[in-house]
Amino acid sequence: MGLGLLIYSLIECLQTPRHRIRVMPKLAWIAVIVLLPIIGASLWLGFGRVRAPKKGAAASRRPRSPDDDPDFLRQVEIQRRQRQRAEEQRQREAEARRKERELQSRSDDEREKQLGEAADAAVAGDTAAPEAGQDEAAGGSSSNGRPVDEDAEGTRKKSSDDDDGPAPAPQS
């Protein structure tokens, strides 16, 4: 029986890969098994090799809860990063829309300002030198919106309601 134990232990030690041997290097175990036949073989079987997992042990190595499972944790991290990227994308798009509206309102304000200045210039130019036929074409009313009295020659008579100076410019 000692010879069978020696042969079994020696063959198993020789066939075991290096990463599965514990305590000493492979050559040291072979020397112990050969020089101390029964004690060396028993030591090899007890301490020298990593034991194969039992059927019940494989089940116990599985994660018992989701936070112990590396695959689950990896999926959670991937989902978190995807949500974070989507949120960053939404923020960038909102910022771009805000800037676009800001530029649009600036350009609208500039256009209104230019149109207001052009209207002011036109009003100032028209009241400074009115043309003779302008009142008739406008329906016979003065600059303040009241009817104008005309004599037989078609010249305008000044009423008490007419202004002496130019019309005030509209304020914007």
Buried (B, 14 or more C-beta within 10 A) or exposed (E): EEEEBBEBBBEBBEEBEEEEBEEBEBEEBBEBBBEEBBEBBBBBBEEBBEEEEEEEEEEEEEEEEEEEBEEEEEEEEEEEEEEEEEEEEEEEEEEEEEEEEEEEEEEEEEEEEEEBEEEBEEBEEBBEEEEEEEBEEEEEEBBEEEEBEEEEEEEBEEEEEBEEEBEEEEEE
